[in-house]
Amino acid sequence: MSVSACEAEVVEAQDLREDLEQRLGLATPTDTVRGTFFLGALEEVRALEGEEGVRQCMEAGGEPRFVEFFNYPVGAWLKVSETAAGVMEPRCGSWAEAQRRLGRRATADLLKTAAGKALLLLSKGEPRRLLTNMPSAYRAAVSFGERTVTLEGPTRGRVMMRRDFMPCAWHEGVLLGALEAMKARGVRVSGSRLEVLDSEYLVSWE
């Protein structure tokens, strides 16, 4: 039996809500995210939907305010990013595209920090070097997860993420933004979930 586009969207939304609950259930008090991500997400929401959208995200996060270099529970981040993606979805075209936009914003904000500037310096303008240094960049922003990079050619690599709470689409945006910052052309990132908190990403560029 075929499923209409409208019905498919409903099924996807239900799956996303169930996935969020699973991720929240696996989070511990030591799993934290830098305030930079929250502030960037709120700015993206403000640019598209104004202060009402920001208010919804703040309510979801349960914090009176966010400070750039403070660490906050990953559960709060998941609720904020999920709410932000829902608010942005009508203008972005889909929940996944909204998450990619949030991921790109996270990369842009990270690259402005001392850790991000060090990452750019170490990468020497080379996408391959940047990709292999991405695990250290993640460690500067979040307290959880393990990431490994395998180069599969001069313009291709595979990124594995273990025990990471963010959705695949968000990481796709992060990786796209990072390689585009290197002026790489024809960047492609395709993510797939292996387990609730495990995923892999095929990355290529010209």
Disulfide bonds with the S-S distance in Angstrom:
none
